[in-house]
Amino acid sequence: MIIPLDDKYRIRGTEHCWQLEKIKIVKGEVQWRAFKYHNSMDSALREAAQREIRTTPTTTLTEAIAACNRVTQKYARIFDDVGKRPKGVE
């Protein structure tokens, strides 16, 4: 299973773990490279959300709260959509 987070990051399930992966372009070829490994999908989603919150550039408390709310809503939607078939696929 692959769970896209945005254009640069995704979570991919393997036989042994859930991997956080980042896209890399190597000699014009798109490659996904794992940089974190988790034993559960929940743990991988939490880590991805926390990483996004930690790296969001904010300078005020208001911006920080807005960023937390935005990221929380984004990951709630992702989690709700996990396992659903895309529209038009039967």
Secondary structure, 3 states (H helix, E strand, C coil): CEEECCCCEEEEECCCCEEEEEEEEECCEEEEEEEEEECCHHHHHHHHHHHHHHHCCCCCHHHHHHHHHHHHHHHHHHHHHCCCCCCCCC
